[in-house]
């Protein structure tokens, strides 16, 4: 196999450049967004029911 074909093959394989640390941060951020959204929905439903929380 020629050297140029090897280089092209190496470039093609490196599609996934996201590090493990970045993936963990992304999962944590998604979980936090879900929790904040759930708390906002609960707070809104209690507010509509007539309860004053804050």
Gaussian input, Z-matrix of N, CA and C with variables (Angstrom, degrees):
# hf/3-21g

backbone

0 1
 N
 C     1     B1
 C     2     B2     1     A1
 N     3     B3     2     A2     1     D1
 C     4     B4     3     A3     2     D2
 C     5     B5     4     A4     3     D3
 N     6     B6     5     A5     4     D4
 C     7     B7     6     A6     5     D5
 C     8     B8     7     A7     6     D6
 N     9     B9     8     A8     7     D7
 C    10    B10     9     A9     8     D8
 C    11    B11    10    A10     9     D9
 N    12    B12    11    A11    10    D10
 C    13    B13    12    A12    11    D11
 C    14    B14    13    A13    12    D12
 N    15    B15    14    A14    13    D13
 C    16    B16    15    A15    14    D14
 C    17    B17    16    A16    15    D15
 N    18    B18    17    A17    16    D16
 C    19    B19    18    A18    17    D17
 C    20    B20    19    A19    18    D18
 N    21    B21    20    A20    19    D19
 C    22    B22    21    A21    20    D20
 C    23    B23    22    A22    21    D21
 N    24    B24    23    A23    22    D22
 C    25    B25    24    A24    23    D23
 C    26    B26    25    A25    24    D24
 N    27    B27    26    A26    25    D25
 C    28    B28    27    A27    26    D26
 C    29    B29    28    A28    27    D27
 N    30    B30    29    A29    28    D28
 C    31    B31    30    A30    29    D29
 C    32    B32    31    A31    30    D30
 N    33    B33    32    A32    31    D31
 C    34    B34    33    A33    32    D32
 C    35    B35    34    A34    33    D33
 N    36    B36    35    A35    34    D34
 C    37    B37    36    A36    35    D35
 C    38    B38    37    A37    36    D36
 N    39    B39    38    A38    37    D37
 C    40    B40    39    A39    38    D38
 C    41    B41    40    A40    39    D39
 N    42    B42    41    A41    40    D40
 C    43    B43    42    A42    41    D41
 C    44    B44    43    A43    42    D42
 N    45    B45    44    A44    43    D43
 C    46    B46    45    A45    44    D44
 C    47    B47    46    A46    45    D45
 N    48    B48    47    A47    46    D46
 C    49    B49    48    A48    47    D47
 C    50    B50    49    A49    48    D48
 N    51    B51    50    A50    49    D49
 C    52    B52    51    A51    50    D50
 C    53    B53    52    A52    51    D51
 N    54    B54    53    A53    52    D52
 C    55    B55    54    A54    53    D53
 C    56    B56    55    A55    54    D54
 N    57    B57    56    A56    55    D55
 C    58    B58    57    A57    56    D56
 C    59    B59    58    A58    57    D57
 N    60    B60    59    A59    58    D58
 C    61    B61    60    A60    59    D59
 C    62    B62    61    A61    60    D60
 N    63    B63    62    A62    61    D61
 C    64    B64    63    A63    62    D62
 C    65    B65    64    A64    63    D63
 N    66    B66    65    A65    64    D64
 C    67    B67    66    A66    65    D65
 C    68    B68    67    A67    66    D66
 N    69    B69    68    A68    67    D67
 C    70    B70    69    A69    68    D68
 C    71    B71    70    A70    69    D69
 N    72    B72    71    A71    70    D70
 C    73    B73    72    A72    71    D71
 C    74    B74    73    A73    72    D72
 N    75    B75    74    A74    73    D73
 C    76    B76    75    A75    74    D74
 C    77    B77    76    A76    75    D75
 N    78    B78    77    A77    76    D76
 C    79    B79    78    A78    77    D77
 C    80    B80    79    A79    78    D78
 N    81    B81    80    A80    79    D79
 C    82    B82    81    A81    80    D80
 C    83    B83    82    A82    81    D81
 N    84    B84    83    A83    82    D82
 C    85    B85    84    A84    83    D83
 C    86    B86    85    A85    84    D84
 N    87    B87    86    A86    85    D85
 C    88    B88    87    A87    86    D86
 C    89    B89    88    A88    87    D87
 N    90    B90    89    A89    88    D88
 C    91    B91    90    A90    89    D89
 C    92    B92    91    A91    90    D90
 N    93    B93    92    A92    91    D91
 C    94    B94    93    A93    92    D92
 C    95    B95    94    A94    93    D93
 N    96    B96    95    A95    94    D94
 C    97    B97    96    A96    95    D95
 C    98    B98    97    A97    96    D96
 N    99    B99    98    A98    97    D97
 C   100   B100    99    A99    98    D98
 C   101   B101   100   A100    99    D99
 N   102   B102   101   A101   100   D100
 C   103   B103   102   A102   101   D101
 C   104   B104   103   A103   102   D102
 N   105   B105   104   A104   103   D103
 C   106   B106   105   A105   104   D104
 C   107   B107   106   A106   105   D105
 N   108   B108   107   A107   106   D106
 C   109   B109   108   A108   107   D107
 C   110   B110   109   A109   108   D108
 N   111   B111   110   A110   109   D109
 C   112   B112   111   A111   110   D110
 C   113   B113   112   A112   111   D111
 N   114   B114   113   A113   112   D112
 C   115   B115   114   A114   113   D113
 C   116   B116   115   A115   114   D114
 N   117   B117   116   A116   115   D115
 C   118   B118   117   A117   116   D116
 C   119   B119   118   A118   117   D117
 N   120   B120   119   A119   118   D118
 C   121   B121   120   A120   119   D119
 C   122   B122   121   A121   120   D120
 N   123   B123   122   A122   121   D121
 C   124   B124   123   A123   122   D122
 C   125   B125   124   A124   123   D123
 N   126   B126   125   A125   124   D124
 C   127   B127   126   A126   125   D125
 C   128   B128   127   A127   126   D126
 N   129   B129   128   A128   127   D127
 C   130   B130   129   A129   128   D128
 C   131   B131   130   A130   129   D129
 N   132   B132   131   A131   130   D130
 C   133   B133   132   A132   131   D131
 C   134   B134   133   A133   132   D132
 N   135   B135   134   A134   133   D133
 C   136   B136   135   A135   134   D134
 C   137   B137   136   A136   135   D135
 N   138   B138   137   A137   136   D136
 C   139   B139   138   A138   137   D137
 C   140   B140   139   A139   138   D138
 N   141   B141   140   A140   139   D139
 C   142   B142   141   A141   140   D140
 C   143   B143   142   A142   141   D141
 N   144   B144   143   A143   142   D142
 C   145   B145   144   A144   143   D143
 C   146   B146   145   A145   144   D144
 N   147   B147   146   A146   145   D145
 C   148   B148   147   A147   146   D146
 C   149   B149   148   A148   147   D147
 N   150   B150   149   A149   148   D148
 C   151   B151   150   A150   149   D149
 C   152   B152   151   A151   150   D150
 N   153   B153   152   A152   151   D151
 C   154   B154   153   A153   152   D152
 C   155   B155   154   A154   153   D153
 N   156   B156   155   A155   154   D154
 C   157   B157   156   A156   155   D155
 C   158   B158   157   A157   156   D156
 N   159   B159   158   A158   157   D157
 C   160   B160   159   A159   158   D158
 C   161   B161   160   A160   159   D159

   B1=1.4580
   B2=1.5265
   B3=1.3042
   B4=1.4566
   B5=1.5238
   B6=1.3146
   B7=1.4666
   B8=1.5320
   B9=1.3149
   B10=1.4719
   B11=1.5340
   B12=1.3376
   B13=1.4748
   B14=1.5222
   B15=1.3316
   B16=1.4602
   B17=1.5289
   B18=1.3164
   B19=1.4707
   B20=1.5245
   B21=1.3403
   B22=1.4647
   B23=1.5229
   B24=1.3208
   B25=1.4558
   B26=1.5333
   B27=1.3278
   B28=1.4704
   B29=1.5200
   B30=1.3181
   B31=1.4640
   B32=1.5271
   B33=1.3057
   B34=1.4638
   B35=1.5292
   B36=1.3278
   B37=1.4590
   B38=1.5187
   B39=1.3156
   B40=1.4602
   B41=1.5245
   B42=1.3340
   B43=1.4588
   B44=1.5228
   B45=1.3223
   B46=1.4565
   B47=1.5241
   B48=1.3427
   B49=1.4535
   B50=1.5237
   B51=1.3431
   B52=1.4591
   B53=1.5282
   B54=1.3229
   B55=1.4555
   B56=1.5230
   B57=1.3277
   B58=1.4632
   B59=1.5260
   B60=1.3322
   B61=1.4662
   B62=1.5293
   B63=1.3277
   B64=1.4647
   B65=1.5225
   B66=1.3417
   B67=1.4627
   B68=1.5243
   B69=1.3386
   B70=1.4657
   B71=1.5217
   B72=1.3345
   B73=1.4653
   B74=1.5249
   B75=1.3223
   B76=1.4643
   B77=1.5285
   B78=1.3308
   B79=1.4664
   B80=1.5235
   B81=1.3401
   B82=1.4698
   B83=1.5243
   B84=1.3241
   B85=1.4666
   B86=1.5277
   B87=1.3375
   B88=1.4695
   B89=1.5259
   B90=1.3304
   B91=1.4664
   B92=1.5256
   B93=1.3344
   B94=1.4678
   B95=1.5249
   B96=1.3229
   B97=1.4669
   B98=1.5243
   B99=1.3304
   B100=1.4626
   B101=1.5199
   B102=1.3420
   B103=1.4668
   B104=1.5221
   B105=1.3298
   B106=1.4721
   B107=1.5280
   B108=1.3261
   B109=1.4612
   B110=1.5271
   B111=1.3261
   B112=1.4613
   B113=1.5309
   B114=1.3335
   B115=1.4626
   B116=1.5232
   B117=1.3242
   B118=1.4623
   B119=1.5302
   B120=1.3268
   B121=1.4650
   B122=1.5228
   B123=1.3275
   B124=1.4694
   B125=1.5275
   B126=1.3229
   B127=1.4605
   B128=1.5340
   B129=1.3233
   B130=1.4653
   B131=1.5299
   B132=1.3272
   B133=1.4650
   B134=1.5206
   B135=1.3340
   B136=1.4617
   B137=1.5211
   B138=1.3224
   B139=1.4618
   B140=1.5325
   B141=1.3377
   B142=1.4565
   B143=1.5380
   B144=1.3431
   B145=1.4536
   B146=1.5239
   B147=1.3032
   B148=1.4552
   B149=1.5188
   B150=1.3112
   B151=1.4619
   B152=1.5286
   B153=1.3077
   B154=1.4693
   B155=1.5302
   B156=1.3148
   B157=1.4584
   B158=1.5139
   B159=1.3288
   B160=1.4729
   B161=1.5008
   A1=108.23
   A2=115.82
   A3=118.68
   A4=110.64
   A5=115.19
   A6=120.64
   A7=111.71
   A8=116.97
   A9=119.35
   A10=110.85
   A11=117.07
   A12=119.12
   A13=110.39
   A14=117.03
   A15=120.82
   A16=110.59
   A17=116.34
   A18=120.64
   A19=111.04
   A20=115.35
   A21=118.92
   A22=110.82
   A23=116.97
   A24=121.80
   A25=110.25
   A26=117.38
   A27=121.02
   A28=110.49
   A29=117.28
   A30=120.29
   A31=110.23
   A32=117.03
   A33=121.51
   A34=111.42
   A35=117.82
   A36=121.24
   A37=112.52
   A38=119.10
   A39=120.82
   A40=111.96
   A41=116.25
   A42=120.26
   A43=110.88
   A44=116.88
   A45=121.70
   A46=109.90
   A47=115.75
   A48=120.31
   A49=112.67
   A50=118.00
   A51=121.47
   A52=107.97
   A53=115.73
   A54=118.83
   A55=110.43
   A56=115.55
   A57=120.79
   A58=110.31
   A59=116.88
   A60=121.63
   A61=110.57
   A62=116.90
   A63=120.54
   A64=111.60
   A65=117.16
   A66=120.53
   A67=110.25
   A68=117.64
   A69=121.44
   A70=110.02
   A71=117.09
   A72=120.98
   A73=110.08
   A74=117.45
   A75=121.18
   A76=110.98
   A77=117.73
   A78=121.02
   A79=110.08
   A80=117.03
   A81=120.60
   A82=110.52
   A83=117.42
   A84=120.85
   A85=110.35
   A86=117.85
   A87=120.10
   A88=110.86
   A89=117.30
   A90=120.72
   A91=110.31
   A92=117.05
   A93=120.36
   A94=111.09
   A95=117.25
   A96=120.25
   A97=110.14
   A98=117.30
   A99=120.84
   A100=111.25
   A101=117.57
   A102=121.33
   A103=110.64
   A104=117.05
   A105=120.55
   A106=110.15
   A107=117.07
   A108=120.49
   A109=110.93
   A110=117.21
   A111=120.63
   A112=110.44
   A113=117.77
   A114=120.55
   A115=111.35
   A116=117.05
   A117=120.31
   A118=110.80
   A119=117.23
   A120=120.74
   A121=110.71
   A122=117.02
   A123=120.93
   A124=110.17
   A125=116.09
   A126=120.26
   A127=110.65
   A128=116.39
   A129=120.70
   A130=110.93
   A131=116.81
   A132=118.79
   A133=111.27
   A134=117.95
   A135=120.25
   A136=110.65
   A137=116.83
   A138=121.18
   A139=109.89
   A140=116.38
   A141=120.63
   A142=110.72
   A143=116.89
   A144=120.93
   A145=111.47
   A146=117.63
   A147=120.98
   A148=114.46
   A149=118.21
   A150=120.07
   A151=109.68
   A152=116.43
   A153=121.04
   A154=107.47
   A155=116.44
   A156=119.59
   A157=111.67
   A158=116.59
   A159=119.31
   A160=110.24
   D1=133.17
   D2=-178.58
   D3=-71.83
   D4=161.78
   D5=-176.70
   D6=-67.40
   D7=-35.69
   D8=-179.35
   D9=-66.98
   D10=-37.20
   D11=177.77
   D12=-66.42
   D13=-36.84
   D14=178.64
   D15=-63.62
   D16=-41.68
   D17=179.49
   D18=-63.91
   D19=-43.02
   D20=179.23
   D21=-62.46
   D22=-39.92
   D23=-179.25
   D24=-66.06
   D25=-40.07
   D26=178.51
   D27=-64.05
   D28=-42.97
   D29=179.39
   D30=-62.49
   D31=-39.42
   D32=-177.09
   D33=-67.35
   D34=-32.51
   D35=-176.85
   D36=-74.34
   D37=-25.01
   D38=-174.16
   D39=-89.14
   D40=55.96
   D41=177.22
   D42=-77.74
   D43=-39.15
   D44=-173.61
   D45=-91.58
   D46=89.64
   D47=-179.37
   D48=-98.01
   D49=11.28
   D50=-179.77
   D51=-82.09
   D52=123.96
   D53=-178.18
   D54=-76.93
   D55=164.96
   D56=-179.38
   D57=-64.02
   D58=-37.22
   D59=179.25
   D60=-62.43
   D61=-42.86
   D62=178.93
   D63=-64.63
   D64=-37.57
   D65=178.17
   D66=-64.49
   D67=-42.47
   D68=179.73
   D69=-63.59
   D70=-43.39
   D71=178.90
   D72=-61.90
   D73=-41.72
   D74=-179.65
   D75=-63.64
   D76=-41.37
   D77=179.14
   D78=-64.98
   D79=-43.11
   D80=179.27
   D81=-62.51
   D82=-42.98
   D83=179.43
   D84=-63.20
   D85=-41.57
   D86=178.98
   D87=-63.86
   D88=-40.22
   D89=178.42
   D90=-64.63
   D91=-42.54
   D92=178.91
   D93=-63.16
   D94=-41.82
   D95=178.01
   D96=-62.19
   D97=-41.65
   D98=178.21
   D99=-62.16
   D100=-43.86
   D101=-179.46
   D102=-64.54
   D103=-45.34
   D104=-179.96
   D105=-62.26
   D106=-40.69
   D107=179.07
   D108=-65.30
   D109=-42.49
   D110=179.01
   D111=-63.98
   D112=-43.45
   D113=178.33
   D114=-63.56
   D115=-39.47
   D116=178.19
   D117=-64.17
   D118=-39.77
   D119=179.08
   D120=-66.06
   D121=-41.98
   D122=178.50
   D123=-64.54
   D124=-46.18
   D125=-179.96
   D126=-60.98
   D127=-42.05
   D128=-179.43
   D129=-65.06
   D130=-41.74
   D131=-179.73
   D132=-67.84
   D133=-37.72
   D134=176.77
   D135=-68.39
   D136=-36.73
   D137=178.87
   D138=-64.82
   D139=-40.92
   D140=178.74
   D141=-67.52
   D142=-29.62
   D143=179.80
   D144=-75.68
   D145=-10.53
   D146=176.01
   D147=105.80
   D148=4.08
   D149=178.69
   D150=-86.34
   D151=135.48
   D152=175.36
   D153=-100.92
   D154=115.64
   D155=-177.69
   D156=-92.61
   D157=-44.80
   D158=-178.08
   D159=-126.21

